[in-house]
Amino acid sequence: MVATDTIDTARVAGLPEARRYHLGRWAISIVVLVLIASFIRVLATNPNLDWGVVGEYLFNPTVLDGVKNTIVITVLAQLIGIVGGLLLALARLSANPVLRVGASGYIWLFRGIPVLVQLIFWFNLGLVFPSLTLGIPGTGITLVDIPTNSAITPFVAVLLGLGLNEMAYMAEIIRGGLLGVPPGQREAAASLGMTPLQTLRKVTLPQATKLIVPPTSNQLIIMLKISALASVVTYQDLLTSVQLIYSVNLRTLELLTVASIWYVALTTLCTIGQSALERRLGKSSAVAHHQPGLLARLFTGRA
């Protein structure tokens, strides 16, 4: 405290400030840079890693097909997670004990079972249910009856495994965001005659978005990486594509390096998108602090 007061006094008096040296910080920075440079040099000069092969297969059509399939399964599974997670979060917050307990049980079950186990389960669902039948109960009328193995393709198995698992995690993220909105906002909306659905859509969700977006973006990046588990059920994602190639040419490390480069590139794009979205939400929040909110304008007659 005394040192800070001395520096502030010197600044006000126009006296030169004492230079502070951060020797420890510089030493750590130098060590980190040396380690990074050494790691890059070892990779670049290692005779057992052929970078020519990496460049040759980086844009190989089979690899690009895997990249496309990885993006598709990641986006679709995350959408299922967000939409289903919202419904589960609302059920968890419901006054209906059946909905509340049911949603809690779903979240408990799917968060407890590893994703790999879920993928294998859905892929082998035909062992338990040979056919999927839909009919009218009590009438003996069958509307749909198809073999399970025909319906549960590798794509469907991956989509179910990743999407249903993601719902459990997104439910808790969205629930936390909704609980972060001050209760007074909902009370004010109710006093204006808004229905619960209108309150959710116009008041609660817009304010909860700032709390939901950052962890949701992290979940998207996690989803992108765990989509590699799709290789166990023969879905041709990025990892499966490079596995098909190195099973023939035996250049395992080079092809895994190709996959790693693509995963890092896709993750970087997601991170850039996350940062841009957070900055936009931050600007919106800053504008909101300078302007009266919707409810405040309604109460003061300035809407």
Protein Blocks (a to p, Z undefined) as FASTA:
>chain_A
ZZmmmmmmmmmnopacdddddfklmmmmmmmmmmmmmmmmmmmmmmkbcfklmmmmmmgf
klmmmmmmmmmmmmmmmmmmmmmmmmmmmmmmpmblklmmmmmmmmmmmmmpcfklmmmm
mmmmmmmmmbacdddehklpafbdcdfklmmgfklmmmmmmmmmmmmmmmmmmmmmmmmp
cfklmmmmmmnopafklmmmmmmmmmmmmmmmmmmmmmmmmmmmmmmmmmmnopacfklm
mmmmmmmnopmklmmmmmmmmmmmmmmmmmmmmmmmmmmmmmmmmmmmmpccfklmmmno
pZZ
